[in-house]
Amino acid sequence: MTLASLLVSSTLLAGLSPLSIKGQDFVDSAGKKVQLRGVNLGGWLVEEIWMTPWADKPPKDLPGAEAFPKKIADHVSLWTTVEKRLGKDAMLRVRQAWRESWIQESDFARIRAAGLNHVRLPFLWSILDEPGGMDWLRKAVGWAKKHDLYVVLDLHGAQGGQSGEHHTGEEGKNRLWYDVDNIDKMIGTWKAVAREFANEPTVAAYDLINEPMGTPNVAMLHLVYDRLIRGIRTVDAHKPVIVDDGYKGFETTPHPNLAGWTQVAFSLHFYHFDAKASGDHVKNLKSFLPKVKELQGYRDAPLYIGEFNLEPHGNPEVMHEYVRHLTEKGLNWAMWTYKAVAKGGPMGQWGMYRKATQADALDAYVDSEATLIAKMKQVRTENLEAAPGLLPLVRG
């Protein structure tokens, strides 16, 4: 089957059908294969400082600097700094303005026009504790539905942290695995989300824990997944769930039938940071795909490449070759990421959209509320450029 015919087979112009899992594929209500091809909405509900224009350190001569975090590294330190300086009400207004600027409904139309059929939406557990927090998930799903895009809901940061990485929302915390209360709270978060979206066909799947590499061993990882899946199934018996290997190796993941899990897909993230040239990315992919496909066959479940990028040394030609290989091998995928607006200027192909020049840094240590909000206009996609030669990301 050609790439063009694969793309035509999953066109959703008549509206979105709920997806389920049959063997190694996601299928619609008519049993027709739907291959997920998409992009992550990174930086929106989980602010990653490296790919956004937030200043990360206070000026050397900042009065009262000891009262603030020494570094803005993540979601928690960012909004803690804003709140300490400007007050809680101002912080909430600034955060609202950030979210309204970073992603808008028009972005979903652009994603669809890029040849994609879904978005992966990273969020933190804490969003449900925010005033109107669930509304952000509802808004994203509503915009996606309007533009014929599926959504994979991705818990990027679990209670207590699952790895100690900054993208869990709070750098240096890895307590999910060591406190049963955190596990119970995470199950509660997913049950709340599942109740909300169980009957919404736009939500293709629940991506349960992003990159859980902080687990002390794979046995603990599988036990937590087992509790989580069983908890979700008490409120949503049918929606597909996605299990991430946590960089422990696909071979370490359990077979769903042995675990008693239903409607389960597996996720791997593909990065090759040791690449010395652009061609190394495709070479590396070709070298391990046969083993990956063999392991997928044993599990008889879909495989979702929830994140990938071809930096360093990325270029449009190699990216298009890479996604062609993923698609032809029957894999579902989501590129990281939709946009990147870095303080120092463009960072290769990290974003489908980027700022062509150096960004005007948003300085939470110095800027007023009005200044921060005014500077956010620069991150709106209409003020950015498409990464040269990259779009449409999928070519027939």
Long-range contacts (C-beta under 8 A, 24 or more apart in sequence): 1-328, 3-324, 3-327, 3-328, 3-394, 3-395, 3-396, 4-396, 6-35, 6-327, 6-328, 7-37, 7-115, 7-327, 7-394, 7-396, 9-33, 9-35, 10-34, 10-35, 10-37, 10-117, 11-117, 12-117, 12-148, 12-150, 13-148, 15-148, 16-145, 16-148, 16-150, 16-201, 16-202, 17-201, 18-201, 18-238, 19-150, 19-201, 19-204, 19-205, 19-240, 20-238, 20-240, 20-263, 21-240, 21-263, 21-264, 21-265, 21-301, 21-302, 23-300, 23-301, 24-296, 24-297, 24-300, 24-301, 24-302, 24-303, 24-330, 25-302, 25-330, 26-204, 26-205, 26-240, 26-265, 26-302, 26-332, 34-117, 34-150, 35-327, 35-330, 35-332, 36-117, 36-118, 36-150, 36-152, 36-204, 36-304, 36-332, 36-333, 36-334, 37-115, 37-116, 37-117, 37-118, 37-323, 37-327, 37-332, 37-333, 37-334, 37-393, 37-394, 38-111, 38-116, 38-117, 38-118, 38-119, 38-120, 38-149, 38-150, 38-152, 38-333, 38-334, 38-335, 39-111, 39-114, 39-116, 39-119, 39-120, 39-334, 39-335, 39-336, 39-337, 39-338, 39-352, 39-393, 40-119, 40-120, 40-121, 40-122, 40-154, 40-306, 40-307, 40-334, 40-335, 40-336, 40-337, 40-338, 41-103, 41-119, 41-120, 41-121, 41-122, 41-140, 41-337, 41-338, 42-122, 42-336, 42-337, 42-338, 42-339, 43-102, 43-337, 43-339, 43-340, 44-99, 44-102, 44-103, 44-121, 44-122, 45-99, 45-121, 45-122, 45-123, 45-124, 45-127, 45-136, 46-75, 46-122, 46-123, 46-124, 46-156, 46-157, 46-167, 46-169, 47-74, 47-75, 47-78, 47-98, 48-74, 48-166, 48-167, 49-73, 49-74, 49-78, 49-166, 50-342, 51-337, 51-340, 51-341, 51-342, 51-347, 51-350, 51-351, 52-102, 52-340, 52-341, 52-342, 52-379, 53-341, 53-342, 53-343, 53-355, 53-359, 53-360, 53-361, 53-362, 53-375, 53-378, 53-379, 54-78, 54-343, 54-361, 54-362, 54-363, 54-364, 55-343, 55-361, 55-362, 55-363, 55-364, 55-365, 55-366, 58-365, 59-365, 59-366, 62-365, 62-366, 65-365, 68-365, 72-364, 73-166, 73-171, 74-166, 74-167, 74-168, 74-169, 74-170, 74-171, 75-124, 75-126, 75-157, 75-169, 75-170, 76-169, 76-170, 77-170, 77-171, 78-364, 81-364, 81-365, 82-364, 82-372, 85-364, 85-365, 86-368, 86-369, 90-369, 92-131, 93-369, 93-373, 94-369, 94-372, 94-373, 97-372, 97-373, 97-376, 98-376, 99-136, 101-376, 101-377, 101-379, 101-380, 102-339, 102-376, 102-379, 103-140, 103-338, 104-380, 104-381, 105-143, 105-146, 105-147, 106-381, 106-382, 107-338, 107-381, 108-143, 108-144, 108-146, 108-147, 108-149, 109-147, 110-353, 110-381, 111-147, 111-149, 111-338, 112-147, 112-148, 112-149, 113-392, 114-352, 114-391, 114-392, 114-393, 114-394, 115-392, 115-393, 115-394, 115-395, 115-396, 116-149, 116-393, 116-394, 117-148, 117-149, 117-150, 118-144, 118-149, 118-150, 118-151, 118-152, 118-204, 118-334, 119-144, 119-149, 119-150, 119-151, 119-152, 119-334, 119-338, 120-151, 120-152, 120-154, 120-207, 120-306, 120-307, 120-334, 121-151, 121-152, 121-153, 121-154, 122-154, 122-156, 122-167, 122-210, 123-153, 123-154, 123-155, 123-156, 124-155, 124-156, 124-157, 124-168, 124-169, 125-155, 125-157, 125-158, 125-159, 125-169, 125-185, 125-186, 125-189, 126-157, 126-169, 128-189, 128-192, 128-193, 134-192, 134-196, 137-193, 137-196, 137-197, 138-196, 141-197, 141-200, 141-202, 141-203, 144-202, 145-200, 145-202, 149-202, 150-202, 150-203, 150-204, 151-202, 151-203, 151-204, 152-203, 152-204, 152-205, 152-206, 152-207, 152-242, 152-304, 152-306, 152-334, 153-193, 153-197, 153-203, 153-205, 153-206, 153-207, 154-207, 154-210, 154-306, 155-186, 155-189, 155-190, 155-206, 155-207, 155-208, 155-209, 155-210, 156-210, 157-210, 158-182, 158-186, 158-189, 158-209, 158-212, 159-183, 159-185, 159-186, 159-189, 161-214, 162-209, 162-210, 162-211, 162-212, 162-213, 162-214, 162-215, 163-211, 163-212, 163-213, 163-214, 163-246, 164-214, 165-211, 165-213, 165-214, 167-210, 167-211, 168-210, 174-214, 176-209, 176-212, 176-214, 176-224, 177-214, 177-215, 177-216, 177-220, 177-224, 183-224, 183-227, 183-228, 186-228, 187-227, 187-228, 187-231, 187-232, 190-228, 190-231, 190-232, 191-231, 191-232, 191-234, 191-235, 194-232, 194-235, 194-236, 194-239, 195-235, 195-236, 197-236, 197-239, 198-235, 198-236, 198-238, 198-239, 203-239, 204-240, 205-239, 205-240, 205-241, 205-242, 205-265, 205-304, 206-232, 206-239, 206-240, 206-241, 206-242, 207-241, 207-242, 207-244, 207-267, 207-304, 207-306, 208-241, 208-242, 208-243, 208-244, 209-244, 209-246, 210-244, 210-306, 211-244, 211-246, 211-247, 211-269, 212-244, 212-246, 213-246, 213-247, 213-248, 215-246, 215-248, 218-248, 218-252, 221-246, 221-248, 222-253, 222-254, 222-259, 226-259, 226-261, 229-261, 229-264, 233-262, 238-263, 239-263, 240-264, 240-265, 240-302, 241-265, 242-266, 242-267, 242-304, 242-306, 243-267, 244-268, 244-269, 244-306, 250-292, 250-295, 250-296, 251-295, 253-299, 255-298, 255-299, 256-299, 256-300, 256-301, 257-300, 264-301, 265-301, 265-302, 265-303, 265-304, 265-332, 266-296, 266-299, 266-301, 266-302, 266-303, 266-304, 267-303, 267-304, 267-305, 267-306, 268-292, 268-303, 268-304, 268-305, 268-306, 269-305, 269-306, 269-307, 269-308, 270-305, 270-307, 270-308, 271-307, 271-308, 271-309, 272-310, 273-311, 273-312, 275-310, 275-312, 275-313, 276-313, 277-313, 278-310, 278-313, 278-314, 278-315, 278-317, 278-318, 279-318, 280-313, 281-310, 281-313, 281-314, 281-318, 281-322, 282-318, 282-321, 282-322, 282-325, 285-322, 285-325, 285-326, 286-325, 289-325, 289-329, 293-329, 302-332, 303-330, 303-331, 303-332, 304-331, 304-332, 304-333, 304-334, 305-331, 305-332, 305-333, 305-334, 306-333, 306-334, 307-334, 307-335, 307-336, 308-333, 308-334, 308-335, 308-336, 309-335, 309-336, 309-337, 309-349, 309-350, 310-349, 311-347, 311-348, 311-349, 311-350, 312-348, 314-348, 314-349, 315-349, 315-389, 316-349, 316-387, 316-388, 316-389, 316-390, 317-389, 319-349, 319-390, 319-393, 320-393, 320-395, 323-393, 323-394, 324-395, 327-394, 335-393, 339-379, 339-381, 339-384, 341-378, 341-379, 341-384, 346-387, 349-387, 349-390, 351-387, 352-386, 352-387, 352-390, 352-391, 352-393, 353-381, 353-384, 353-385, 353-386, 353-387, 354-384, 354-385, 354-387, 355-379, 355-383, 355-384, 355-385, 356-384, 356-385
